[in-house]
Amino acid sequence: MDKIFFLTMLYDFYSELLTNKQKEIFELYYLNDFSLHEIGSMYKISRQAVLDTIKRTEKVLSNYEQKLSLVEKYLNQKKSIENIINNIENIISDNSSNYIDTLEVVKKDLSNLLD
């Protein structure tokens, strides 16, 4: 998975656990594509201080994910739902009597979502 995409997913899930400054700098850098220099000028801090804040924020977000696994659970649920949709589409397009096997797979995927 792309690093920036993964970091923004972490941010979506855990941003409320960050400080206001961490949120602002993360958003400026990753979501608004500001340079380190531009952010440093806004906050009257060095480019290195901005980079340090970004790296610490990335580490904090990663630590939250290691402990809570919300993004991993979300991605697993999304995959299960995609599998269910594909199986339902197969049932709809299949004119034979293989429904039982496909429905068993759908049932299993739905059961996994409850976990």
C-alpha positions in Angstrom: 0.0 0.0 0.0 1.2 3.5 -0.8 2.9 5.2 2.2 1.0 8.4 1.8 -2.3 6.7 1.4 -1.7 4.5 4.5 -0.7 7.6 6.5 -3.8 9.5 5.5 -5.9 6.4 6.5 -4.2 6.4 9.9 -4.9 10.1 10.2 -8.6 9.6 9.3 -8.9 7.0 12.1 -6.7 8.6 14.8 -6.4 12.3 14.2 -8.6 13.2 17.2 -5.9 11.7 19.4 -3.2 14.1 18.1 -2.4 17.6 19.4 -3.7 20.5 17.4 -0.2 21.4 16.2 0.4 17.8 15.0 -3.0 17.8 13.2 -2.3 21.2 11.5 1.2 20.4 10.3 0.2 16.9 9.1 -2.8 18.4 7.2 -0.6 21.1 5.6 2.1 18.7 4.6 0.1 15.6 3.5 -3.3 16.9 2.6 -2.6 20.4 1.3 0.9 19.6 -0.2 2.7 22.5 1.5 6.5 22.3 1.6 8.5 22.1 4.8 9.7 25.6 4.2 6.2 27.0 3.8 5.0 25.3 7.0 8.1 26.5 8.8 7.4 30.1 7.7 3.8 29.9 8.9 4.8 28.6 12.4 8.1 30.6 12.6 10.0 27.3 13.1 12.8 25.7 11.1 12.3 23.3 8.3 14.0 20.7 10.4 11.5 21.3 13.3 8.6 20.8 10.8 10.2 17.5 9.6 10.7 16.4 13.2 7.0 17.1 13.9 5.9 15.2 10.9 8.1 12.2 11.7 6.9 12.1 15.3 3.3 12.4 14.2 3.8 9.5 11.8 5.3 7.4 14.6 2.4 8.3 17.0 -0.2 7.3 14.3 1.7 4.0 13.7 1.8 3.3 17.4 -2.0 3.8 17.7 -2.5 1.4 14.8 -0.2 -1.2 16.4 -2.3 -1.1 19.6 -5.8 -0.7 18.2 -5.6 -2.1 14.6 -8.6 -0.1 13.4 -7.2 0.4 9.9 -6.4 -3.2 9.6 -9.8 -4.2 10.7 -11.4 -1.8 8.4 -9.4 -3.1 5.4 -10.3 -6.7 6.3 -14.0 -5.8 6.5 -13.8 -4.0 3.2 -12.2 -7.0 1.6 -14.9 -9.3 3.0 -17.6 -7.0 1.7 -16.0 -7.0 -1.7 -15.9 -10.8 -1.7 -19.6 -10.9 -0.7 -20.6 -8.6 -3.5 -18.6 -10.6 -6.0 -20.2 -13.8 -4.8 -23.7 -12.3 -5.0 -22.9 -11.1 -8.6 -21.8 -14.7 -9.4 -25.0 -16.1 -8.1 -27.0 -13.6 -10.1 -25.1 -14.3 -13.3 -24.9 -18.1 -12.8 -27.8 -20.0 -14.3 -26.8 -23.3 -12.8 -27.5 -24.8 -9.4 -24.2 -24.0 -7.8 -25.9 -21.5 -5.5 -25.3 -23.6 -2.3 -21.5 -23.5 -2.5 -21.5 -19.8 -3.3 -23.9 -19.1 -0.5 -21.7 -21.0 1.9 -18.8 -18.7 1.0 -21.1 -15.6 1.4 -22.2 -16.9 4.8 -18.6 -17.4 5.9 -17.6 -13.9 4.8 -20.6 -12.4 6.7 -19.7 -14.4 9.8 -16.1 -13.0 9.5 -17.5 -9.5 9.5 -19.1 -10.2 12.9 -15.7 -11.0 14.5 
